[in-house]
Amino acid sequence: MTPAPDAAITYSDQQLAIQRLARQFTREEVAPGAADRDAGAGFDYALYGRVGDLGLPGTMFPEEVGGAGADFLSFCLVLEEIGRADIGLGWTLMVATMGVSSILSGGSAEQVERWMDSYIRPVIDGKATSATASTEPDAGSDTKRIKTRAVRDGDDWVLNGSKAFITNAGLDINAFTTVVCVTDEGRFQTIVVPRDAPGLGVAPPYRKMGLHSSDTREMVFDDCRVPAFNALAAEGDGRRRQVTEFFKARTMLASTAIGCHAESLDLAMTYARQRKAFNQRLVDFQYVQGHLVETALELELSRMMRDKTARLVDAGLPHGKEAAMTKWFCCEAAKRATDRCLQVFGGTGYMDEAPVSRYYRDIRAATIADGATEIQKYIVAREMGFFDPT
Ligand SMILES: Cc1cc2nc3c(=O)[nH]c(=O)nc-3n(C[C@H](O)[C@H](O)[C@H](O)COP(=O)(O)OP(=O)(O)OC[C@H]3O[C@@H](n4cnc5c(N)ncnc54)[C@H](O)[C@@H]3O)c2cc1C
């Protein structure tokens, strides 16, 4: 976990300080229990409390709402560090912040004020999480097929439908979920649904191939009633700002993948220096060096892309194409990295005790969730003007 020699010219003093804090926390508190959480211990509420104590959920939020007022790149560095030991914890944190970002970007001043003490500050303080629900059993990549219905009834919205694979949905501390619905007028509408909303059901956790430290569940809305007040902006600037938040989410998810990529490489380098075969160290074989240098090259490229996209976000410049490229490249590169590094470990790498076997399973979700690689390619093609999205 040694910092890259160019870190001082790549990042500002504040970014480096935040990175150091997250690195120390990951090394001392996240890494030690990661294997147990993977083996079945599941979500660790005390550990998430420590995430809050250190102020990590508030990294990129303004001081007026209780955040640290740092930039988006700083938060990406936090996610990268946590991703080195436990991608699932990184996803919990990333998704928790997305609900607050949606409210701050797509909510009215009245909504922000009303939800400051109940939703915004608790999430920023790490005492609560939020979830974001778009995917349905019959609608994932193709969001136009979303069927969860929201119908106005007096002063309420009444929701019916279900959402699949929702991160954080079943956590005891999950305060609310932003749910993408279709209104009776056929318009997409994001609605803030509190965890205790009548008619909201949350299924038991899915059994997943990895990311065992992260909570993933189906949500069911059966005449689920929430106040009309809970609808976020469905058009105009508020809607545009919410869409921009999706681009940020892609860059955040890519950051957790970069952490997993970097740690897999470090582990494989150490092992290849120690392990002997044919009277030589593994690292002396050119084929093994090939695995390591290809992984190192792609790590370098991933960080360059992620840093550029995050800087565009921080400068308020367009970044839709760059965010899609970053999500696509960094997640696919991390998947290749865990595969190569597991190969360097030989049979040891295939055993559950080897961290690299956990990384290999965990990273598999990164090229699917939050817009699969194939969909990111369409977004890039659209941004390059290859087809008219209308
Ligand atoms: C661990 C995990 C956590 C998740 N957390 C959340 C969450 O918090 N909130 C949420 O809303 N969702 C969440 N998801 C769901 C995730 O976003 C979807 O799985 C993803 O968008 C893909 O949708 P799908 O599974 O329905 O696959 P589909 O859309 O059915 O796609 C299946 C395959 O077909 C490909 N495909 C689809 N359309 C095309 C096309 N036009 N051209 C080429 N290929 C295509 C896809 O790329 C994919 O490879 C999570 C998923 C996982 C695995």
The ligand as a MOL file (V3000), in Angstrom:
LIG
                    3D

  0  0  0     0  0            999 V3000
M  V30 BEGIN CTAB
M  V30 COUNTS 53 58 0 0 0
M  V30 BEGIN ATOM
M  V30 1 C -24.3730 -6.4590 -6.7210 0
M  V30 2 C -25.3500 -5.6030 -7.4760 0
M  V30 3 C -25.8610 -4.4490 -6.8880 0
M  V30 4 C -26.7990 -3.6750 -7.5680 0
M  V30 5 N -27.3220 -2.5520 -6.9500 0
M  V30 6 C -28.3110 -1.8540 -7.5710 0
M  V30 7 C -28.9350 -0.7370 -6.9150 0
M  V30 8 O -28.5630 -0.3410 -5.8030 0
M  V30 9 N -29.9530 -0.1030 -7.5550 0
M  V30 10 C -30.3980 -0.5000 -8.7810 0
M  V30 11 O -31.3350 0.1080 -9.2930 0
M  V30 12 N -29.8340 -1.5510 -9.4290 0
M  V30 13 C -28.8080 -2.2380 -8.8460 0
M  V30 14 N -28.2300 -3.3080 -9.4770 0
M  V30 15 C -28.7600 -3.7340 -10.7800 0
M  V30 16 C -27.8740 -3.3700 -11.9520 0
M  V30 17 O -27.8080 -1.9850 -12.1480 0
M  V30 18 C -28.4320 -4.1350 -13.1810 0
M  V30 19 O -28.1850 -5.5200 -12.9430 0
M  V30 20 C -27.7910 -3.6720 -14.4720 0
M  V30 21 O -28.2290 -2.3830 -14.8170 0
M  V30 22 C -28.1250 -4.6300 -15.6470 0
M  V30 23 O -29.5040 -4.8510 -15.7210 0
M  V30 24 P -30.0650 -6.3520 -15.7870 0
M  V30 25 O -29.4710 -7.1350 -14.6700 0
M  V30 26 O -31.5430 -6.2910 -15.8590 0
M  V30 27 O -29.4960 -6.9610 -17.1190 0
M  V30 28 P -30.1270 -6.7800 -18.5750 0
M  V30 29 O -30.4910 -5.3780 -18.8180 0
M  V30 30 O -31.1680 -7.8260 -18.7870 0
M  V30 31 O -28.8580 -7.1330 -19.4720 0
M  V30 32 C -28.3280 -8.4550 -19.5300 0
M  V30 33 C -27.1010 -8.4070 -20.4490 0
M  V30 34 O -27.4830 -7.9450 -21.7420 0
M  V30 35 C -26.7290 -6.8010 -22.0890 0
M  V30 36 N -27.5550 -5.8840 -22.8470 0
M  V30 37 C -28.7480 -5.3480 -22.5010 0
M  V30 38 N -29.1790 -4.5080 -23.4500 0
M  V30 39 C -28.2200 -4.5030 -24.4190 0
M  V30 40 C -28.0610 -3.8330 -25.6570 0
M  V30 41 N -28.9670 -2.9450 -26.0980 0
M  V30 42 N -26.9590 -4.0840 -26.3960 0
M  V30 43 C -25.9950 -4.9390 -25.9520 0
M  V30 44 N -26.0950 -5.6040 -24.7880 0
M  V30 45 C -27.1970 -5.3770 -24.0260 0
M  V30 46 C -26.2860 -6.1910 -20.7710 0
M  V30 47 O -25.1610 -5.3750 -20.9340 0
M  V30 48 C -26.0290 -7.4220 -19.9460 0
M  V30 49 O -24.7520 -7.9200 -20.2390 0
M  V30 50 C -27.2410 -4.0620 -8.8540 0
M  V30 51 C -26.7010 -5.2130 -9.4480 0
M  V30 52 C -25.7600 -5.9700 -8.7900 0
M  V30 53 C -25.1910 -7.1910 -9.4570 0
M  V30 END ATOM
M  V30 BEGIN BOND
M  V30 1 1 1 2
M  V30 2 1 2 3
M  V30 3 2 2 52
M  V30 4 2 3 4
M  V30 5 1 4 5
M  V30 6 1 4 50
M  V30 7 2 5 6
M  V30 8 1 6 7
M  V30 9 1 6 13
M  V30 10 2 7 8
M  V30 11 1 7 9
M  V30 12 1 9 10
M  V30 13 2 10 11
M  V30 14 1 10 12
M  V30 15 2 12 13
M  V30 16 1 13 14
M  V30 17 1 14 15
M  V30 18 1 14 50
M  V30 19 1 15 16
M  V30 20 1 16 17
M  V30 21 1 16 18
M  V30 22 1 18 19
M  V30 23 1 18 20
M  V30 24 1 20 21
M  V30 25 1 20 22
M  V30 26 1 22 23
M  V30 27 1 23 24
M  V30 28 2 24 25
M  V30 29 1 24 26
M  V30 30 1 24 27
M  V30 31 1 27 28
M  V30 32 2 28 29
M  V30 33 1 28 30
M  V30 34 1 28 31
M  V30 35 1 31 32
M  V30 36 1 32 33
M  V30 37 1 33 34
M  V30 38 1 33 48
M  V30 39 1 34 35
M  V30 40 1 35 36
M  V30 41 1 35 46
M  V30 42 1 36 37
M  V30 43 1 36 45
M  V30 44 2 37 38
M  V30 45 1 38 39
M  V30 46 1 39 40
M  V30 47 2 39 45
M  V30 48 1 40 41
M  V30 49 2 40 42
M  V30 50 1 42 43
M  V30 51 2 43 44
M  V30 52 1 44 45
M  V30 53 1 46 47
M  V30 54 1 46 48
M  V30 55 1 48 49
M  V30 56 2 50 51
M  V30 57 1 51 52
M  V30 58 1 52 53
M  V30 END BOND
M  V30 END CTAB
M  END
